[in-house]
Amino acid sequence: MSTRGDRGSVPVEMTLITPLLIMLTVLAVAMWRLAGARIDVEDAAHQAARAASLTRSPGEAGKAGRETAADALTAAGTSCPRPVTTVNTGSFRPGGQVVVTVSCEVSLADLSAVPLPGHQTITADFTAPLDTYVSDRS
């Protein structure tokens, strides 16, 4: 049972709540995008470190790491126009390790309903051990 004073209150409430719901939806999309990109960047770093650890020289490791990271990000469909991959081969010797760092700039500019930064940089690194019993490793 409603009284005369309640007439028209639902449209007013919806007018006030709708922008908040839209902002929450856009924020959820942004968090989803960032979480997905973080997973993809971590996976790319893992794959790149593994590929680099299977090579025989620091030069080959750097090339394999960069190519594998780029391929992994492309295969995952991550919108990362200019990924940056660093392969640290300072401990590249039998029993040593190789460290790969992958950085990706994720755009949030198209989510304009919420004041978010234009982009967010996501970085992941992974360390892969080098086999102790490999011959011909420089």
N, CA, C and O atoms as a GROMACS GRO file, in nm:
protein
  552
    1MET      N    1   0.084  -0.116   0.000
    1MET     CA    2   0.000   0.000   0.000
    1MET      C    3   0.090   0.124   0.000
    1MET      O    4   0.177   0.137   0.086
    2SER      N    5   0.069   0.212  -0.094
    2SER     CA    6   0.151   0.332  -0.102
    2SER      C    7   0.067   0.455  -0.077
    2SER      O    8  -0.054   0.458  -0.100
    3THR      N    9   0.134   0.554  -0.031
    3THR     CA   10   0.064   0.680  -0.009
    3THR      C   11   0.097   0.775  -0.123
    3THR      O   12   0.184   0.747  -0.205
    4ARG      N   13   0.029   0.885  -0.128
    4ARG     CA   14   0.049   0.980  -0.236
    4ARG      C   15   0.193   1.033  -0.240
    4ARG      O   16   0.241   1.069  -0.347
    5GLY      N   17   0.261   1.039  -0.129
    5GLY     CA   18   0.396   1.093  -0.123
    5GLY      C   19   0.501   1.000  -0.184
    5GLY      O   20   0.612   1.044  -0.214
    6ASP      N   21   0.466   0.873  -0.204
    6ASP     CA   22   0.560   0.776  -0.259
    6ASP      C   23   0.556   0.768  -0.410
    6ASP      O   24   0.642   0.702  -0.469
    7ARG      N   25   0.463   0.831  -0.474
    7ARG     CA   26   0.448   0.820  -0.619
    7ARG      C   27   0.570   0.880  -0.688
    7ARG      O   28   0.611   0.992  -0.659
    8GLY      N   29   0.627   0.802  -0.782
    8GLY     CA   30   0.742   0.851  -0.859
    8GLY      C   31   0.876   0.832  -0.791
    8GLY      O   32   0.978   0.876  -0.844
    9SER      N   33   0.878   0.767  -0.676
    9SER     CA   34   1.006   0.751  -0.606
    9SER      C   35   1.096   0.647  -0.672
    9SER      O   36   1.218   0.660  -0.665
   10VAL      N   37   1.039   0.544  -0.735
   10VAL     CA   38   1.121   0.441  -0.799
   10VAL      C   39   1.201   0.498  -0.916
   10VAL      O   40   1.321   0.471  -0.924
   11PRO      N   41   1.142   0.576  -1.006
   11PRO     CA   42   1.224   0.634  -1.114
   11PRO      C   43   1.337   0.724  -1.060
   11PRO      O   44   1.446   0.727  -1.117
   12VAL      N   45   1.312   0.795  -0.955
   12VAL     CA   46   1.415   0.881  -0.896
   12VAL      C   47   1.527   0.795  -0.838
   12VAL      O   48   1.645   0.825  -0.857
   13GLU      N   49   1.490   0.690  -0.767
   13GLU     CA   50   1.590   0.600  -0.710
   13GLU      C   51   1.674   0.536  -0.820
   13GLU      O   52   1.796   0.527  -0.808
   14MET      N   53   1.609   0.491  -0.926
   14MET     CA   54   1.682   0.427  -1.036
   14MET      C   55   1.775   0.528  -1.105
   14MET      O   56   1.885   0.492  -1.147
   15THR      N   57   1.732   0.650  -1.116
   15THR     CA   58   1.816   0.754  -1.176
   15THR      C   59   1.941   0.777  -1.092
   15THR      O   60   2.048   0.804  -1.147
   16LEU      N   61   1.929   0.766  -0.963
   16LEU     CA   62   2.044   0.785  -0.875
   16LEU      C   63   2.133   0.661  -0.869
   16LEU      O   64   2.255   0.673  -0.856
   17ILE      N   65   2.075   0.543  -0.879
   17ILE     CA   66   2.151   0.418  -0.865
   17ILE      C   67   2.219   0.376  -0.996
   17ILE      O   68   2.327   0.318  -0.991
   18THR      N   69   2.159   0.404  -1.110
   18THR     CA   70   2.212   0.358  -1.238
   18THR      C   71   2.357   0.401  -1.263
   18THR      O   72   2.437   0.316  -1.302
   19PRO      N   73   2.395   0.526  -1.244
   19PRO     CA   74   2.537   0.562  -1.266
   19PRO      C   75   2.632   0.483  -1.176
   19PRO      O   76   2.742   0.446  -1.218
   20LEU      N   77   2.591   0.459  -1.053
   20LEU     CA   78   2.674   0.382  -0.961
   20LEU      C   79   2.690   0.238  -1.012
   20LEU      O   80   2.800   0.183  -1.007
   21LEU      N   81   2.583   0.179  -1.060
   21LEU     CA   82   2.590   0.043  -1.114
   21LEU      C   83   2.680   0.037  -1.237
   21LEU      O   84   2.755  -0.059  -1.255
   22ILE      N   85   2.672   0.138  -1.321
   22ILE     CA   86   2.757   0.143  -1.441
   22ILE      C   87   2.903   0.155  -1.400
   22ILE      O   88   2.990   0.087  -1.456
   23MET      N   89   2.931   0.241  -1.304
   23MET     CA   90   3.070   0.257  -1.258
   23MET      C   91   3.124   0.128  -1.196
   23MET      O   92   3.239   0.092  -1.220
   24LEU      N   93   3.043   0.059  -1.119
   24LEU     CA   94   3.086  -0.068  -1.060
   24LEU      C   95   3.111  -0.173  -1.167
   24LEU      O   96   3.205  -0.252  -1.156
   25THR      N   97   3.028  -0.175  -1.271
   25THR     CA   98   3.048  -0.269  -1.381
   25THR      C   99   3.178  -0.241  -1.455
   25THR      O  100   3.253  -0.333  -1.486
   26VAL      N  101   3.204  -0.115  -1.484
   26VAL     CA  102   3.328  -0.078  -1.553
   26VAL      C  103   3.449  -0.110  -1.466
   26VAL      O  104   3.551  -0.156  -1.517
   27LEU      N  105   3.439  -0.087  -1.337
   27LEU     CA  106   3.548  -0.120  -1.246
   27LEU      C  107   3.573  -0.271  -1.244
   27LEU      O  108   3.688  -0.315  -1.240
   28ALA      N  109   3.466  -0.350  -1.246
   28ALA     CA  110   3.481  -0.496  -1.250
   28ALA      C  111   3.549  -0.540  -1.380
   28ALA      O  112   3.632  -0.630  -1.379
   29VAL      N  113   3.513  -0.477  -1.491
   29VAL     CA  114   3.577  -0.508  -1.620
   29VAL      C  115   3.726  -0.474  -1.615
   29VAL      O  116   3.808  -0.550  -1.665
   30ALA      N  117   3.760  -0.361  -1.555
   30ALA     CA  118   3.901  -0.322  -1.545
   30ALA      C  119   3.979  -0.422  -1.459
   30ALA      O  120   4.090  -0.461  -1.495
   31MET      N  121   3.921  -0.463  -1.348
   31MET     CA  122   3.989  -0.561  -1.262
   31MET      C  123   4.004  -0.695  -1.334
   31MET      O  124   4.106  -0.762  -1.321
   32TRP      N  125   3.902  -0.734  -1.408
   32TRP     CA  126   3.907  -0.859  -1.485
   32TRP      C  127   4.018  -0.850  -1.590
   32TRP      O  128   4.095  -0.945  -1.606
   33ARG      N  129   4.027  -0.738  -1.658
   33ARG     CA  130   4.130  -0.720  -1.761
   33ARG      C  131   4.270  -0.725  -1.700
   33ARG      O  132   4.360  -0.789  -1.755
   34LEU      N  133   4.288  -0.658  -1.587
   34LEU     CA  134   4.419  -0.658  -1.522
   34LEU      C  135   4.456  -0.796  -1.468
   34LEU      O  136   4.572  -0.837  -1.477
   35ALA      N  137   4.360  -0.867  -1.412
   35ALA     CA  138   4.388  -1.001  -1.360
   35ALA      C  139   4.426  -1.096  -1.474
   35ALA      O  140   4.519  -1.174  -1.461
   36GLY      N  141   4.353  -1.088  -1.584
   36GLY     CA  142   4.384  -1.173  -1.699
   36GLY      C  143   4.521  -1.141  -1.757
   36GLY      O  144   4.596  -1.231  -1.794
   37ALA      N  145   4.553  -1.012  -1.764
   37ALA     CA  146   4.684  -0.972  -1.816
   37ALA      C  147   4.796  -1.018  -1.724
   37ALA      O  148   4.902  -1.060  -1.770
   38ARG      N  149   4.774  -1.011  -1.592
   38ARG     CA  150   4.876  -1.056  -1.498
   38ARG      C  151   4.903  -1.205  -1.516
   38ARG      O  152   5.019  -1.247  -1.515
   39ILE      N  153   4.799  -1.284  -1.532
   39ILE     CA  154   4.816  -1.428  -1.555
   39ILE      C  155   4.894  -1.452  -1.683
   39ILE      O  156   4.985  -1.535  -1.686
   40ASP      N  157   4.858  -1.380  -1.789
   40ASP     CA  158   4.926  -1.397  -1.918
   40ASP      C  159   5.073  -1.356  -1.911
   40ASP      O  160   5.159  -1.423  -1.969
   41VAL      N  161   5.103  -1.247  -1.842
   41VAL     CA  162   5.242  -1.200  -1.831
   41VAL      C  163   5.324  -1.297  -1.746
   41VAL      O  164   5.439  -1.325  -1.779
   42GLU      N  165   5.267  -1.348  -1.638
   42GLU     CA  166   5.339  -1.447  -1.557
   42GLU      C  167   5.366  -1.574  -1.636
   42GLU      O  168   5.474  -1.632  -1.627
   43ASP      N  169   5.268  -1.617  -1.715
   43ASP     CA  170   5.287  -1.736  -1.798
   43ASP      C  171   5.394  -1.711  -1.904
   43ASP      O  172   5.476  -1.799  -1.931
   44ALA      N  173   5.394  -1.593  -1.964
   44ALA     CA  174   5.494  -1.560  -2.066
   44ALA      C  175   5.634  -1.561  -2.005
   44ALA      O  176   5.728  -1.610  -2.067
   45ALA      N  177   5.649  -1.507  -1.884
   45ALA     CA  178   5.780  -1.507  -1.817
   45ALA      C  179   5.824  -1.650  -1.787
   45ALA      O  180   5.942  -1.683  -1.803
   46HIS      N  181   5.732  -1.733  -1.745
   46HIS     CA  182   5.765  -1.873  -1.716
   46HIS      C  183   5.810  -1.945  -1.843
   46HIS      O  184   5.913  -2.012  -1.843
   47GLN      N  185   5.732  -1.932  -1.950
   47GLN     CA  186   5.769  -1.997  -2.076
   47GLN      C  187   5.902  -1.946  -2.130
   47GLN      O  188   5.984  -2.024  -2.179
   48ALA      N  189   5.924  -1.815  -2.120
   48ALA     CA  190   6.047  -1.756  -2.172
   48ALA      C  191   6.168  -1.803  -2.093
   48ALA      O  192   6.273  -1.833  -2.151
   49ALA      N  193   6.156  -1.810  -1.961
   49ALA     CA  194   6.268  -1.857  -1.879
   49ALA      C  195   6.300  -2.003  -1.909
   49ALA      O  196   6.416  -2.042  -1.916
   50ARG      N  197   6.197  -2.082  -1.927
   50ARG     CA  198   6.219  -2.223  -1.959
   50ARG      C  199   6.288  -2.236  -2.094
   50ARG      O  200   6.383  -2.314  -2.108
   51ALA      N  201   6.242  -2.162  -2.194
   51ALA     CA  202   6.304  -2.168  -2.327
   51ALA      C  203   6.449  -2.121  -2.321
   51ALA      O  204   6.536  -2.180  -2.384
   52ALA      N  205   6.474  -2.014  -2.246
   52ALA     CA  206   6.611  -1.962  -2.234
   52ALA      C  207   6.702  -2.062  -2.164
   52ALA      O  208   6.820  -2.072  -2.197
   53SER      N  209   6.649  -2.135  -2.068
   53SER     CA  210   6.732  -2.230  -1.993
   53SER      C  211   6.770  -2.352  -2.076
   53SER      O  212   6.863  -2.424  -2.039
   54LEU      N  213   6.701  -2.376  -2.185
   54LEU     CA  214   6.731  -2.492  -2.268
   54LEU      C  215   6.834  -2.464  -2.377
   54LEU      O  216   6.870  -2.554  -2.453
   55THR      N  217   6.881  -2.341  -2.386
   55THR     CA  218   6.978  -2.305  -2.489
   55THR      C  219   7.120  -2.332  -2.441
   55THR      O  220   7.143  -2.370  -2.326
   56ARG      N  221   7.216  -2.312  -2.532
   56ARG     CA  222   7.356  -2.346  -2.502
   56ARG      C  223   7.445  -2.224  -2.476
   56ARG      O  224   7.558  -2.239  -2.430
   57SER      N  225   7.395  -2.104  -2.505
   57SER     CA  226   7.479  -1.985  -2.483
   57SER      C  227   7.393  -1.869  -2.435
   57SER      O  228   7.271  -1.868  -2.455
   58PRO      N  229   7.455  -1.770  -2.371
   58PRO     CA  230   7.380  -1.654  -2.326
   58PRO      C  231   7.310  -1.580  -2.440
   58PRO      O  232   7.197  -1.533  -2.424
   59GLY      N  233   7.376  -1.569  -2.555
   59GLY     CA  234   7.315  -1.502  -2.669
   59GLY      C  235   7.190  -1.574  -2.717
   59GLY      O  236   7.087  -1.511  -2.744
   60GLU      N  237   7.199  -1.706  -2.726
   60GLU     CA  238   7.082  -1.785  -2.767
   60GLU      C  239   6.972  -1.775  -2.661
   60GLU      O  240   6.853  -1.771  -2.695
   61ALA      N  241   7.011  -1.770  -2.535
   61ALA     CA  242   6.913  -1.761  -2.427
   61ALA      C  243   6.834  -1.631  -2.436
   61ALA      O  244   6.712  -1.630  -2.421
   62GLY      N  245   6.904  -1.520  -2.461
   62GLY     CA  246   6.836  -1.392  -2.474
   62GLY      C  247   6.737  -1.391  -2.589
   62GLY      O  248   6.623  -1.346  -2.574
   63LYS      N  249   6.781  -1.442  -2.702
   63LYS     CA  250   6.694  -1.446  -2.820
   63LYS      C  251   6.574  -1.537  -2.796
   63LYS      O  252   6.460  -1.499  -2.825
   64ALA      N  253   6.598  -1.657  -2.742
   64ALA     CA  254   6.490  -1.752  -2.717
   64ALA      C  255   6.390  -1.696  -2.615
   64ALA      O  256   6.269  -1.713  -2.630
   65GLY      N  257   6.442  -1.631  -2.511
   65GLY     CA  258   6.354  -1.574  -2.409
   65GLY      C  259   6.263  -1.465  -2.464
   65GLY      O  260   6.143  -1.464  -2.437
   66ARG      N  261   6.321  -1.373  -2.541
   66ARG     CA  262   6.241  -1.264  -2.597
   66ARG      C  263   6.137  -1.315  -2.696
   66ARG      O  264   6.022  -1.273  -2.692
   67GLU      N  265   6.178  -1.406  -2.784
   67GLU     CA  266   6.085  -1.459  -2.884
   67GLU      C  267   5.972  -1.539  -2.817
   67GLU      O  268   5.856  -1.526  -2.856
   68THR      N  269   6.007  -1.620  -2.719
   68THR     CA  270   5.906  -1.702  -2.652
   68THR      C  271   5.807  -1.616  -2.575
   68THR      O  272   5.687  -1.644  -2.577
   69ALA      N  273   5.854  -1.512  -2.508
   69ALA     CA  274   5.764  -1.423  -2.435
   69ALA      C  275   5.668  -1.354  -2.530
   69ALA      O  276   5.548  -1.346  -2.502
   70ALA      N  277   5.719  -1.303  -2.642
   70ALA     CA  278   5.632  -1.236  -2.739
   70ALA      C  279   5.530  -1.334  -2.796
   70ALA      O  280   5.412  -1.299  -2.811
   71ASP      N  281   5.574  -1.455  -2.828
   71ASP     CA  282   5.482  -1.555  -2.882
   71ASP      C  283   5.375  -1.593  -2.780
   71ASP      O  284   5.258  -1.610  -2.816
   72ALA      N  285   5.413  -1.606  -2.653
   72ALA     CA  286   5.317  -1.644  -2.549
   72ALA      C  287   5.212  -1.536  -2.528
   72ALA      O  288   5.094  -1.566  -2.512
   73LEU      N  289   5.254  -1.409  -2.529
   73LEU     CA  290   5.158  -1.300  -2.512
   73LEU      C  291   5.065  -1.290  -2.632
   73LEU      O  292   4.946  -1.262  -2.616
   74THR      N  293   5.118  -1.314  -2.752
   74THR     CA  294   5.034  -1.311  -2.872
   74THR      C  295   4.934  -1.425  -2.869
   74THR      O  296   4.816  -1.406  -2.898
   75ALA      N  297   4.980  -1.545  -2.834
   75ALA     CA  298   4.892  -1.661  -2.830
   75ALA      C  299   4.782  -1.646  -2.725
   75ALA      O  300   4.671  -1.695  -2.744
   76ALA      N  301   4.813  -1.578  -2.616
   76ALA     CA  302   4.714  -1.557  -2.510
   76ALA      C  303   4.613  -1.448  -2.546
   76ALA      O  304   4.509  -1.436  -2.482
   77GLY      N  305   4.644  -1.370  -2.649
   77GLY     CA  306   4.554  -1.263  -2.689
   77GLY      C  307   4.563  -1.141  -2.600
   77GLY      O  308   4.470  -1.060  -2.595
   78THR      N  309   4.672  -1.127  -2.529
   78THR     CA  310   4.690  -1.012  -2.441
   78THR      C  311   4.713  -0.887  -2.524
   78THR      O  312   4.797  -0.885  -2.614
   79SER      N  313   4.638  -0.782  -2.493
   79SER     CA  314   4.657  -0.657  -2.566
   79SER      C  315   4.775  -0.583  -2.504
   79SER      O  316   4.760  -0.498  -2.416
   80CYS      N  317   4.891  -0.618  -2.553
   80CYS     CA  318   5.016  -0.560  -2.504
   80CYS      C  319   5.095  -0.517  -2.627
   80CYS      O  320   5.171  -0.597  -2.682
   81PRO      N  321   5.079  -0.393  -2.671
   81PRO     CA  322   5.140  -0.352  -2.798
   81PRO      C  323   5.293  -0.356  -2.799
   81PRO      O  324   5.353  -0.386  -2.902
   82ARG      N  325   5.356  -0.325  -2.686
   82ARG     CA  326   5.502  -0.322  -2.682
   82ARG      C  327   5.553  -0.390  -2.555
   82ARG      O  328   5.593  -0.323  -2.460
   83PRO      N  329   5.550  -0.523  -2.553
   83PRO     CA  330   5.603  -0.590  -2.433
   83PRO      C  331   5.754  -0.571  -2.422
   83PRO      O  332   5.824  -0.564  -2.523
   84VAL      N  333   5.802  -0.563  -2.301
   84VAL     CA  334   5.945  -0.550  -2.276
   84VAL      C  335   5.990  -0.677  -2.203
   84VAL      O  336   5.939  -0.710  -2.096
   85THR      N  337   6.086  -0.747  -2.263
   85THR     CA  338   6.138  -0.870  -2.204
   85THR      C  339   6.287  -0.854  -2.179
   85THR      O  340   6.363  -0.820  -2.270
   86THR      N  341   6.328  -0.879  -2.056
   86THR     CA  342   6.468  -0.874  -2.018
   86THR      C  343   6.512  -1.013  -1.977
   86THR      O  344   6.448  -1.078  -1.894
   87VAL      N  345   6.622  -1.059  -2.035
   87VAL     CA  346   6.676  -1.190  -2.002
   87VAL      C  347   6.811  -1.169  -1.933
   87VAL      O  348   6.906  -1.120  -1.995
   88ASN      N  349   6.819  -1.205  -1.807
   88ASN     CA  350   6.943  -1.190  -1.729
   88ASN      C  351   7.019  -1.322  -1.736
   88ASN      O  352   6.976  -1.423  -1.679
   89THR      N  353   7.132  -1.320  -1.805
   89THR     CA  354   7.214  -1.440  -1.820
   89THR      C  355   7.344  -1.429  -1.741
   89THR      O  356   7.443  -1.495  -1.776
   90GLY      N  357   7.346  -1.348  -1.638
   90GLY     CA  358   7.466  -1.328  -1.557
   90GLY      C  359   7.517  -1.456  -1.491
   90GLY      O  360   7.636  -1.468  -1.465
   91SER      N  361   7.428  -1.550  -1.464
   91SER     CA  362   7.467  -1.678  -1.401
   91SER      C  363   7.451  -1.793  -1.499
   91SER      O  364   7.416  -1.904  -1.460
   92PHE      N  365   7.478  -1.765  -1.627
   92PHE     CA  366   7.458  -1.868  -1.730
   92PHE      C  367   7.579  -1.960  -1.735
   92PHE      O  368   7.674  -1.937  -1.809
   93ARG      N  369   7.573  -2.064  -1.655
   93ARG     CA  370   7.678  -2.167  -1.648
   93ARG      C  371   7.610  -2.294  -1.595
   93ARG      O  372   7.501  -2.286  -1.539
   94PRO      N  373   7.673  -2.408  -1.610
   94PRO     CA  374   7.613  -2.531  -1.556
   94PRO      C  375   7.580  -2.515  -1.407
   94PRO      O  376   7.667  -2.478  -1.327
   95GLY      N  377   7.457  -2.543  -1.372
   95GLY     CA  378   7.412  -2.526  -1.234
   95GLY      C  379   7.368  -2.385  -1.200
   95GLY      O  380   7.323  -2.359  -1.089
   96GLY      N  381   7.380  -2.294  -1.295
   96GLY     CA  382   7.340  -2.154  -1.273
   96GLY      C  383   7.191  -2.135  -1.296
   96GLY      O  384   7.110  -2.226  -1.278
   97GLN      N  385   7.157  -2.015  -1.337
   97GLN     CA  386   7.017  -1.984  -1.360
   97GLN      C  387   7.004  -1.873  -1.462
   97GLN      O  388   7.099  -1.800  -1.490
   98VAL      N  389   6.886  -1.863  -1.517
   98VAL     CA  390   6.853  -1.753  -1.607
   98VAL      C  391   6.723  -1.691  -1.555
   98VAL      O  392   6.630  -1.762  -1.518
   99VAL      N  393   6.719  -1.558  -1.552
   99VAL     CA  394   6.603  -1.486  -1.501
   99VAL      C  395   6.542  -1.405  -1.614
   99VAL      O  396   6.612  -1.329  -1.681
  100VAL      N  397   6.413  -1.422  -1.636
  100VAL     CA  398   6.343  -1.347  -1.740
  100VAL      C  399   6.238  -1.258  -1.673
  100VAL      O  400   6.161  -1.304  -1.589
  101THR      N  401   6.237  -1.132  -1.712
  101THR     CA  402   6.139  -1.036  -1.665
  101THR      C  403   6.059  -0.987  -1.784
  101THR      O  404   6.115  -0.943  -1.885
  102VAL      N  405   5.927  -0.994  -1.773
  102VAL     CA  406   5.838  -0.949  -1.881
  102VAL      C  407   5.750  -0.838  -1.826
  102VAL      O  408   5.689  -0.852  -1.720
  103SER      N  409   5.745  -0.726  -1.898
  103SER     CA  410   5.659  -0.613  -1.862
  103SER      C  411   5.562  -0.586  -1.975
  103SER      O  412   5.596  -0.593  -2.092
  104CYS      N  413   5.440  -0.554  -1.936
  104CYS     CA  414   5.335  -0.530  -2.034
  104CYS      C  415   5.251  -0.412  -1.986
  104CYS      O  416   5.214  -0.404  -1.869
  105GLU      N  417   5.221  -0.321  -2.076
  105GLU     CA  418   5.140  -0.205  -2.044
  105GLU      C  419   4.997  -0.232  -2.092
  105GLU      O  420   4.972  -0.241  -2.212
  106VAL      N  421   4.904  -0.244  -1.998
  106VAL     CA  422   4.765  -0.275  -2.030
  106VAL      C  423   4.686  -0.144  -2.034
  106VAL      O  424   4.692  -0.065  -1.940
  107SER      N  425   4.614  -0.123  -2.143
  107SER     CA  426   4.538   0.000  -2.160
  107SER      C  427   4.404  -0.008  -2.087
  107SER      O  428   4.332  -0.108  -2.096
  108LEU      N  429   4.373   0.098  -2.016
  108LEU     CA  430   4.243   0.111  -1.950
  108LEU      C  431   4.171   0.236  -2.002
  108LEU      O  432   4.067   0.274  -1.948
  109ALA      N  433   4.225   0.298  -2.104
  109ALA     CA  434   4.171   0.424  -2.154
  109ALA      C  435   4.030   0.411  -2.210
  109ALA      O  436   3.953   0.507  -2.206
  110ASP      N  437   3.996   0.293  -2.262
  110ASP     CA  438   3.863   0.276  -2.321
  110ASP      C  439   3.755   0.259  -2.215
  110ASP      O  440   3.636   0.255  -2.249
  111LEU      N  441   3.791   0.248  -2.090
  111LEU     CA  442   3.694   0.236  -1.981
  111LEU      C  443   3.675   0.373  -1.918
  111LEU      O  444   3.718   0.397  -1.805
  112SER      N  445   3.612   0.463  -1.990
  112SER     CA  446   3.607   0.603  -1.950
  112SER      C  447   3.498   0.636  -1.849
  112SER      O  448   3.491   0.750  -1.803
  113ALA      N  449   3.412   0.542  -1.814
  113ALA     CA  450   3.305   0.572  -1.719
  113ALA      C  451   3.358   0.589  -1.577
  113ALA      O  452   3.292   0.649  -1.492
  114VAL      N  453   3.476   0.536  -1.552
  114VAL     CA  454   3.538   0.547  -1.420
  114VAL      C  455   3.674   0.614  -1.438
  114VAL      O  456   3.747   0.579  -1.530
  115PRO      N  457   3.709   0.710  -1.353
  115PRO     CA  458   3.839   0.776  -1.368
  115PRO      C  459   3.955   0.682  -1.330
  115PRO      O  460   4.000   0.680  -1.215
  116LEU      N  461   4.001   0.605  -1.428
  116LEU     CA  462   4.112   0.514  -1.410
  116LEU      C  463   4.234   0.569  -1.483
  116LEU      O  464   4.219   0.648  -1.576
  117PRO      N  465   4.354   0.528  -1.442
  117PRO     CA  466   4.471   0.571  -1.519
  117PRO      C  467   4.462   0.515  -1.660
  117PRO      O  468   4.399   0.412  -1.682
  118GLY      N  469   4.525   0.582  -1.756
  118GLY     CA  470   4.518   0.540  -1.896
  118GLY      C  471   4.577   0.403  -1.922
  118GLY      O  472   4.536   0.334  -2.015
  119HIS      N  473   4.673   0.363  -1.840
  119HIS     CA  474   4.734   0.232  -1.856
  119HIS      C  475   4.792   0.185  -1.723
  119HIS      O  476   4.815   0.264  -1.631
  120GLN      N  477   4.814   0.057  -1.716
  120GLN     CA  478   4.873  -0.004  -1.597
  120GLN      C  479   4.984  -0.097  -1.643
  120GLN      O  480   4.962  -0.179  -1.732
  121THR      N  481   5.102  -0.085  -1.585
  121THR     CA  482   5.213  -0.172  -1.623
  121THR      C  483   5.215  -0.293  -1.531
  121THR      O  484   5.214  -0.282  -1.409
  122ILE      N  485   5.219  -0.409  -1.594
  122ILE     CA  486   5.224  -0.536  -1.520
  122ILE      C  487   5.359  -0.600  -1.549
  122ILE      O  488   5.400  -0.610  -1.664
  123THR      N  489   5.426  -0.642  -1.445
  123THR     CA  490   5.559  -0.702  -1.458
  123THR      C  491   5.563  -0.835  -1.384
  123THR      O  492   5.509  -0.848  -1.274
  124ALA      N  493   5.626  -0.932  -1.447
  124ALA     CA  494   5.645  -1.063  -1.383
  124ALA      C  495   5.785  -1.113  -1.417
  124ALA      O  496   5.837  -1.086  -1.525
  125ASP      N  497   5.843  -1.186  -1.325
  125ASP     CA  498   5.973  -1.246  -1.354
  125ASP      C  499   5.972  -1.392  -1.310
  125ASP      O  500   5.896  -1.432  -1.221
  126PHE      N  501   6.057  -1.468  -1.374
  126PHE     CA  502   6.067  -1.610  -1.343
  126PHE      C  503   6.212  -1.651  -1.356
  126PHE      O  504   6.283  -1.608  -1.447
  127THR      N  505   6.256  -1.735  -1.264
  127THR     CA  506   6.392  -1.786  -1.265
  127THR      C  507   6.389  -1.934  -1.299
  127THR      O  508   6.316  -2.012  -1.237
  128ALA      N  509   6.469  -1.973  -1.398
  128ALA     CA  510   6.478  -2.114  -1.436
  128ALA      C  511   6.621  -2.163  -1.414
  128ALA      O  512   6.716  -2.096  -1.452
  129PRO      N  513   6.634  -2.278  -1.352
  129PRO     CA  514   6.769  -2.332  -1.330
  129PRO      C  515   6.826  -2.389  -1.459
  129PRO      O  516   6.753  -2.435  -1.547
  130LEU      N  517   6.958  -2.385  -1.469
  130LEU     CA  518   7.028  -2.445  -1.583
  130LEU      C  519   7.077  -2.583  -1.543
  130LEU      O  520   7.120  -2.605  -1.429
  131ASP      N  521   7.071  -2.674  -1.636
  131ASP     CA  522   7.112  -2.812  -1.609
  131ASP      C  523   7.260  -2.816  -1.571
  131ASP      O  524   7.343  -2.752  -1.634
  132THR      N  525   7.290  -2.891  -1.470
  132THR     CA  526   7.428  -2.903  -1.423
  132THR      C  527   7.514  -2.988  -1.516
  132THR      O  528   7.634  -2.964  -1.528
  133TYR      N  529   7.454  -3.085  -1.582
  133TYR     CA  530   7.530  -3.183  -1.659
  133TYR      C  531   7.514  -3.165  -1.809
  133TYR      O  532   7.489  -3.262  -1.881
  134VAL      N  533   7.527  -3.043  -1.857
  134VAL     CA  534   7.519  -3.016  -2.001
  134VAL      C  535   7.658  -2.981  -2.050
  134VAL      O  536   7.728  -2.900  -1.990
  135SER      N  537   7.698  -3.044  -2.160
  135SER     CA  538   7.829  -3.013  -2.217
  135SER      C  539   7.816  -2.902  -2.320
  135SER      O  540   7.705  -2.873  -2.366
  136ASP      N  541   7.926  -2.842  -2.356
  136ASP     CA  542   7.933  -2.738  -2.459
  136ASP      C  543   7.855  -2.613  -2.423
  136ASP      O  544   7.811  -2.542  -2.513
  137ARG      N  545   7.838  -2.582  -2.298
  137ARG     CA  546   7.770  -2.459  -2.259
  137ARG      C  547   7.878  -2.356  -2.229
  137ARG      O  548   7.967  -2.380  -2.147
  138SER      N  549   7.870  -2.242  -2.294
  138SER     CA  550   7.972  -2.139  -2.276
  138SER      C  551   7.941  -2.052  -2.158
  138SER      O  552   8.016  -1.960  -2.128
   0.00000   0.00000   0.00000
